[in-house]
Amino acid sequence: MKQTLLYGLAISSCLLFSCNREEMPNDITETGNPSVITLESVTLNDFSSNTSSRASYTQDAATVFEQDDKLGLILLDAEGNRIDHLSYSYISAENRWNLDDQSKYYSSKIKKIIAYFPYNSSLSNEVNTVEELKNTITIGADQSNQDTFKNYDLLVEEIDSPSSTLDVNLTHAFSLIEFQSDPMTLQANGKSYSYNVELQNVKMVIGDTDYQLCNINGTYSLLVKDGFIVPANDFRYFYSLGDDAYVKTLTTAKTTESGKKYVFPCKVDGEYKPSYAAGDFYCTDNEDKVVILPGVATNVPEGLTCQGIVFHYIDDFQGFATTNGITASAYPGYDGKHGLVIGFNAGNSFGTTQPTLDELKQLYTARGILESDYTSQEVMNGYAMTQAILNGEHAWDFTALGDYVNNPLPGATPWYAPSFKELKNMVWGSNAVIASENGLNTIIKQLEKLGKSWGNLQSIPTLTLGTTLFMVMTGITEGGNADDAWDGFPREAFRPICAF
């Protein structure tokens, strides 16, 4: 699930034994016209709005789950004894929960149901109350890994008047502690926008215990059980922003309650002004004017629409403009800054009808592109080469840009295919040695903040040095192939980019 980038919370499976079918027979069938228990809807009462949780909200507050998520129902009789334990799987394409075992039918013997998420197939037959369900989970101090963080949450509902059709309304069984920055203000085009920033080095300490928090889109979170005491004297939390580090404490002790969120503000002294950097969000306002939102933002403010991710800022835009045959005055940049933006979705493949190396050379030369430029691995010339193909004499099947050609960004060039140098900036970052340092990882992280995914193109073909003309994430070799064929991934889709 990659919606509003709200992350899932799951139940740990650290249980000691389970019940097989012989120990727990199906005792819910009745004569007549039996029917299975149908889940009409499954919703979640979150800690509060915009809070990290297993399910996310769309704008109409509908709960969204992932494909194959499983939810459990514990069926109890009038004495509180278990009748059965059912599981349901979510089918995202149909927005429907399907009972996994269709031989399990509703019965009037069922007097109470405990719905919980996600389902645990190892749940003991002795666990038949919410408190017993909560006691199966031991919450650790290290929640820095998101999967670990997920495993500590429990969503539950007690249904006292069950029927064969249920509307399940889940609540969080435990409590959430959050650390987030005070809102920052961005001034652009005569308007103000409020947003939170992603803090660094955030941690929480109680006595000798160091709690490792989970970073979810710049908000640092910790799940604790209800009744957890945050003391006044022995509690500290740390964070930093830019060059400034902070340590805070608590004046009055707090005891957490089930389903509640406790936010500890992280105030910043003075005025923090982030500089333009790779990972910034290229946005537009409701008047289609450009606004660059700092990459440290944890959310896109209301009134702005993110159109792409800035992955490189250009120091010498005049040189870039000359190389690509554009007029620098036509693209004044944002606040005097120029850069490259990557789109959210992959384009199409290069096409089935492909030019030969000689044809491309002739085309580039005819359009004034020097061989020293179009064969260079250190020149950002993707725009010029793309325009040469689009406006050339040959009717090549260049479908790579897909729908991007009809949706240009305000203040930017038309979308185009990256050259080797531009691709290198995208994958490795401007100064990084390997991709893991920034570059592609930064782009993927920023897409996650927007609830988007890099998709199937999780990796890009290896950038190979050599005498190769690089274009559209692939290359045409000079020699080595009798037909001067493509060397690499000619039908690999790529991400169109543009310059502003």
C-alpha positions in Angstrom: 0.0 0.0 0.0 1.5 3.3 -1.2 -1.2 5.8 -0.7 -0.5 8.7 1.7 2.6 6.8 2.6 1.0 5.6 5.9 2.7 2.4 6.8 1.3 -1.0 8.1 1.4 -2.3 11.6 1.2 -6.1 12.1 1.0 -8.6 14.9 4.0 -10.5 16.1 3.9 -14.3 15.8 5.8 -15.1 19.0 3.2 -17.6 20.3 4.1 -21.0 21.8 1.5 -23.3 20.4 -1.5 -23.5 18.1 -4.7 -25.4 17.8 -5.3 -27.8 15.0 -8.7 -28.7 13.4 -9.1 -31.7 15.7 -8.7 -29.5 18.8 -11.1 -26.8 17.6 -13.8 -28.3 15.4 -16.1 -26.3 13.2 -19.1 -25.9 15.5 -20.9 -23.0 13.9 -23.0 -24.8 11.2 -26.8 -24.8 11.5 -29.6 -26.4 9.6 -31.6 -24.5 7.0 -29.8 -22.1 4.7 -26.3 -21.6 6.1 -24.4 -18.5 5.3 -20.8 -17.4 5.8 -20.0 -14.3 7.9 -19.5 -11.5 5.4 -17.4 -8.4 6.1 -19.4 -5.5 4.6 -16.7 -3.0 5.5 -13.5 -2.7 7.5 -12.5 0.8 8.7 -10.1 2.1 11.2 -10.4 4.7 14.0 -6.9 6.1 13.8 -5.0 7.7 16.7 -5.8 11.0 14.9 -5.8 12.4 11.4 -2.5 12.1 9.4 -1.1 9.6 11.9 1.1 6.6 10.8 -0.9 3.4 10.9 -1.5 0.1 9.1 -4.3 1.4 7.0 -4.4 4.7 5.2 -7.1 7.2 4.4 -8.1 8.6 1.1 -9.6 12.1 1.0 -13.1 10.7 1.7 -11.8 8.9 4.8 -12.2 5.4 3.3 -9.7 2.9 4.7 -7.3 1.3 2.2 -5.6 -2.0 2.8 -3.0 -4.0 0.8 -3.7 -7.0 -1.4 -3.6 -10.3 0.6 -3.8 -8.6 4.0 -5.5 -11.0 6.5 -7.9 -10.1 9.2 -9.0 -12.5 12.0 -12.3 -13.1 13.8 -12.5 -14.9 17.1 -16.0 -16.4 17.5 -17.2 -16.8 21.1 -20.2 -18.4 22.8 -22.3 -17.0 25.7 -19.7 -18.2 28.2 -16.8 -16.6 26.4 -15.5 -19.9 25.0 -14.1 -20.0 21.5 -16.3 -21.5 18.8 -13.9 -20.9 15.9 -11.1 -18.7 14.6 -11.6 -17.4 11.0 -9.4 -15.5 8.6 -10.3 -13.2 5.7 -8.0 -12.1 2.9 -8.3 -8.7 1.3 -8.8 -8.5 -2.5 -7.7 -5.0 -3.4 -9.1 -5.0 -7.0 -12.6 -5.6 -5.6 -12.2 -3.8 -2.3 -13.5 -6.9 -0.6 -12.7 -9.2 2.2 -13.0 -12.9 1.4 -13.5 -15.7 4.0 -10.6 -18.1 3.4 -12.6 -21.2 4.5 -16.0 -21.1 2.9 -17.2 -24.1 4.9 -17.4 -21.9 8.0 -21.0 -20.7 8.5 -22.7 -18.2 10.8 -24.5 -19.6 13.9 -26.8 -18.2 16.5 -24.5 -19.7 19.1 -22.1 -16.9 18.3 -22.7 -14.3 21.0 -19.5 -12.2 20.7 -16.8 -11.6 18.0 -13.3 -10.2 18.5 -12.1 -8.8 15.2 -8.4 -8.1 15.0 -5.8 -7.2 12.4 -3.7 -8.7 11.0 -4.6 -12.4 11.4 -2.3 -14.7 13.3 -2.7 -18.4 12.4 -0.8 -19.5 15.5 -3.1 -17.9 18.0 -3.7 -20.1 21.0 -7.2 -21.4 21.6 -6.9 -19.9 25.1 -6.7 -16.3 23.8 -10.3 -15.2 23.8 -10.3 -11.6 25.1 -8.8 -8.4 23.9 -6.5 -8.2 26.9 -5.3 -11.8 26.3 -4.7 -10.8 22.7 -2.7 -7.8 23.7 -0.6 -9.9 26.1 0.6 -12.0 23.2 2.7 -9.1 22.0 6.0 -8.0 23.6 7.0 -4.5 22.4 10.7 -3.9 22.2 12.8 -0.8 22.5 14.3 -1.0 19.0 11.6 0.0 16.5 14.0 1.6 14.0 13.2 -1.0 11.3 9.7 -0.4 9.8 8.9 -4.1 9.6 9.7 -4.4 13.3 7.6 -1.4 14.0 4.7 -2.9 12.1 4.9 -6.1 14.1 4.1 -4.3 17.4 0.7 -2.9 16.5 -2.7 -4.5 17.1 -6.0 -3.3 15.7 -9.1 -4.7 17.4 -12.9 -4.4 17.8 -15.2 -6.3 20.2 -18.6 -7.0 18.5 -21.2 -7.8 21.2 -24.2 -8.2 18.9 -22.9 -10.2 15.9 -24.7 -11.2 12.8 -23.9 -12.9 9.5 -22.9 -9.5 8.0 -20.5 -7.3 9.9 -19.2 -3.7 9.6 -15.8 -3.9 11.4 -14.5 -0.7 12.9 -11.0 -1.3 14.2 -9.2 0.7 16.9 -5.5 0.7 18.0 -5.0 -1.5 21.1 -1.7 0.3 22.0 -0.5 3.9 22.2 1.7 5.9 19.9 4.4 8.4 20.8 5.5 10.8 18.1 8.2 13.4 17.6 7.8 15.9 14.9 9.1 19.4 14.1 7.1 22.5 14.5 5.6 23.7 11.2 7.8 25.7 8.9 6.5 28.4 6.6 7.3 28.6 2.9 6.6 31.9 1.1 6.0 31.7 -2.6 4.0 33.7 -5.2 2.6 35.9 -2.5 1.2 32.9 -0.5 2.3 31.1 2.6 2.5 27.3 3.0 2.9 25.4 6.2 4.9 22.1 6.3 6.8 19.9 8.8 10.5 19.0 8.2 12.3 15.8 8.6 14.5 15.8 11.7 17.8 14.0 12.1 19.3 12.0 14.9 16.0 11.6 16.8 16.0 9.3 19.8 14.3 8.9 23.2 15.9 7.8 26.5 14.2 6.7 29.7 16.8 5.9 32.4 19.3 3.5 30.9 17.0 2.5 28.0 17.7 3.9 24.6 14.6 3.7 22.4 15.2 3.5 18.7 12.4 5.2 16.9 10.8 4.5 13.5 11.2 7.1 10.8 8.0 7.3 8.8 8.2 10.1 6.3 10.0 12.3 8.7 7.8 11.6 11.7 9.6 9.6 14.4 7.2 7.1 16.1 7.3 4.6 18.9 4.6 2.1 19.9 4.1 1.5 23.6 1.5 -0.5 25.6 -1.3 1.3 27.3 -0.3 2.1 30.9 3.3 2.9 29.8 4.7 5.6 32.0 6.8 8.4 30.6 8.5 9.8 33.7 9.2 13.5 34.3 12.8 13.2 35.6 14.3 10.3 33.8 13.0 11.1 30.3 14.9 12.9 27.5 14.6 13.1 23.8 17.1 14.3 21.3 17.0 15.7 17.7 18.9 17.9 15.3 18.1 20.0 12.3 20.8 21.4 10.1 23.8 22.3 12.3 21.8 22.6 15.5 21.2 19.8 18.1 18.6 19.8 20.8 17.7 17.9 24.0 14.3 18.2 25.7 12.7 16.7 28.8 9.3 16.5 30.4 8.0 18.5 33.4 5.0 16.2 34.2 4.8 12.5 33.9 2.4 10.9 31.4 0.7 7.5 31.5 -0.4 6.3 28.1 -3.9 5.2 27.2 -5.0 2.7 24.6 -5.6 4.1 21.2 -4.2 7.6 22.0 -1.3 9.4 20.4 1.2 11.6 22.4 3.1 14.2 20.3 6.3 15.7 21.7 7.1 18.9 19.8 10.5 19.4 18.4 11.0 23.2 18.4 13.7 24.8 16.3 15.5 28.0 17.5 15.5 30.9 15.1 14.6 30.5 11.5 15.6 27.4 9.6 16.0 27.9 5.8 16.8 24.8 3.9 18.9 25.3 0.8 18.0 24.0 -2.7 19.1 20.4 -3.0 18.4 17.1 -4.9 15.2 15.7 -3.6 13.2 18.9 -3.7 9.6 18.7 -4.8 8.7 20.5 -8.1 5.2 21.8 -7.3 2.5 24.0 -8.8 -0.1 26.1 -7.0 -3.7 26.5 -8.0 -2.8 29.1 -10.5 -0.3 26.8 -12.2 2.7 28.8 -10.8 5.8 26.9 -9.9 6.8 26.4 -6.2 9.9 24.4 -5.1 9.2 22.7 -1.8 12.3 21.7 0.2 13.1 18.0 0.1 13.2 18.0 3.9 9.5 18.5 4.0 7.5 15.5 5.3 4.3 16.5 3.5 3.1 18.6 0.5 1.1 21.5 1.9 -2.5 22.0 1.0 -2.8 24.2 -2.1 0.3 22.7 -3.8 0.4 19.8 -6.3 3.8 18.0 -6.7 4.6 17.4 -10.3 8.0 15.8 -10.1 11.3 15.4 -8.1 14.3 17.6 -8.6 17.3 15.3 -8.8 20.1 17.7 -10.0 20.7 21.5 -9.8 22.6 22.9 -12.8 25.5 25.3 -12.0 26.2 26.4 -15.6 22.7 26.7 -17.1 24.0 28.9 -19.9 26.3 26.1 -21.0 23.5 23.6 -20.7 21.3 25.9 -22.8 23.9 26.3 -25.5 24.6 22.5 -25.7 20.9 21.7 -26.0 20.0 24.6 -28.4 17.6 26.3 -26.0 17.4 30.0 -24.9 18.4 30.5 -21.3 16.1 33.6 -21.1 13.1 31.4 -21.9 13.8 29.4 -18.7 14.6 31.9 -16.0 14.6 29.1 -13.3 12.9 29.2 -9.9 14.4 31.9 -7.7 17.3 32.0 -10.2 18.0 28.3 -9.7 18.0 25.8 -12.6 17.7 22.0 -12.3 16.5 18.7 -13.7 13.2 17.1 -12.8 12.2 13.4 -13.0 8.6 12.3 -13.6 6.6 10.0 -11.4 6.0 7.2 -14.0 8.2 5.4 -16.5 7.8 6.3 -20.1 7.5 3.7 -22.8 10.3 1.7 -24.5 12.4 3.4 -27.2 10.3 1.8 -29.9 10.4 -1.1 -32.3 11.8 0.8 -35.3 15.2 1.9 -34.2 17.8 4.1 -35.9 21.2 2.8 -36.6 24.3 4.4 -35.2 25.2 6.0 -38.5 21.7 7.4 -38.9 21.8 9.0 -35.5 25.3 10.5 -36.1 24.1 12.0 -39.4 21.0 13.4 -37.7 22.9 14.9 -34.8 25.5 16.4 -37.1 22.8 17.9 -39.3 21.3 19.6 -36.2 24.7 21.0 -35.1 25.4 18.6 -32.3 29.2 17.9 -32.2 30.4 14.3 -32.1 32.5 15.2 -29.1 29.3 16.1 -27.4 26.9 13.3 -28.5 29.5 10.6 -27.7 30.6 12.2 -24.4 29.7 10.7 -21.1 30.1 14.1 -19.3 27.8 16.3 -21.3 24.1 16.8 -20.5 22.7 16.7 -24.0 19.6 14.5 -23.7 17.3 17.3 -24.7 19.2 18.0 -27.9 19.4 14.4 -28.9 15.7 13.8 -28.1 14.7 16.8 -30.2 16.9 15.6 -33.0 15.0 12.3 -33.1 11.6 13.8 -32.7 12.2 16.4 -35.4 14.3 14.3 -37.7 13.6 13.3 -41.3 13.1 9.7 -40.5 9.7 8.4 -39.2 11.2 6.4 -36.4 9.0 4.7 -33.8 10.0 6.9 -30.9 7.2 6.2 -28.4 9.4 6.5 -25.4 7.9 9.7 -24.0 4.4 8.3 -23.9 1.8 10.7 -22.4 4.5 13.0 -21.1 4.7 14.9 -24.4 1.1 16.2 -23.8 1.7 17.2 -20.2 4.6 19.6 -20.0 5.6 21.2 -16.6 5.1 24.9 -16.2 8.5 26.8 -16.4 10.3 23.8 -17.8 11.5 22.4 -21.1 9.5 19.6 -22.8 10.1 16.1 -21.4 13.0 14.3 -22.9 15.2 11.2 -22.6 18.3 11.5 -20.4 21.8 11.3 -21.8 24.5 9.3 -20.0 25.5 12.3 -17.9 22.0 13.1 -16.9 21.3 9.5 -16.2 24.4 9.3 -14.0 23.2 12.3 -12.0 19.9 10.6 -11.5 21.3 7.2 -10.4 24.4 8.2 -8.5 23.7 11.8 -7.6 25.9 14.7 -8.5 28.7 13.9 -6.1 28.1 10.4 -5.0 30.4 7.4 -5.8 27.6 4.8 -5.6 23.8 5.0 -5.9 23.3 4.1 -2.2 24.8 7.4 -1.1 22.1 9.4 -2.8 20.7 9.8 -6.3 18.2 7.1 -7.1 17.7 6.2 -3.4 16.8 9.8 -2.7 14.2 9.9 -5.5 12.6 6.6 -4.3 12.5 8.0 -0.7 10.8 11.2 -1.9 8.3 9.3 -4.0 7.4 7.3 -0.9 6.6 10.6 0.9 4.1 11.3 -1.8 2.5 7.8 -1.6 4.0 6.9 -4.9 6.3 4.0 -5.9 9.2 3.7 -8.3 7.4 0.7 -9.6 8.8 -2.2 -11.6 11.9 -0.2 -12.6 13.4 -0.5 -9.2 16.9 -0.6 -10.8 18.3 1.0 -13.9 20.7 -0.9 -16.3 24.3 -0.6 -15.2 26.1 2.5 -16.5 29.0 1.0 -18.4 31.9 3.2 -19.4 33.3 2.7 -22.9 33.0 4.0 -26.4 29.2 4.1 -26.5 26.6 6.6 -27.5 24.3 6.7 -24.5 20.7 7.6 -24.9 17.4 6.6 -23.3 19.1 4.5 -20.6 20.8 2.3 -23.3 23.4 2.6 -26.0 24.3 2.0 -29.6 27.8 0.4 -29.9 30.4 1.6 -32.2 31.5 -1.8 -33.6 31.2 -5.1 -31.9 27.9 -5.8 -33.6 27.5 -6.3 -37.3 24.3 -4.2 -37.5 25.5 -1.6 -35.0 22.7 -2.9 -32.8 21.6 -1.6 -29.5 23.9 -2.5 -26.7 22.0 -2.9 -23.4 18.2 -2.6 -23.0 16.7 -1.1 -26.1 13.1 -1.9 -25.0 13.6 -1.0 -21.4 11.2 1.8 -20.4 12.7 4.8 -18.8 11.9 7.9 -16.8 11.5 11.1 -18.9 13.1 14.2 -17.4 12.9 18.0 -18.1 14.9 21.0 -17.2 13.8 24.3 -15.6 
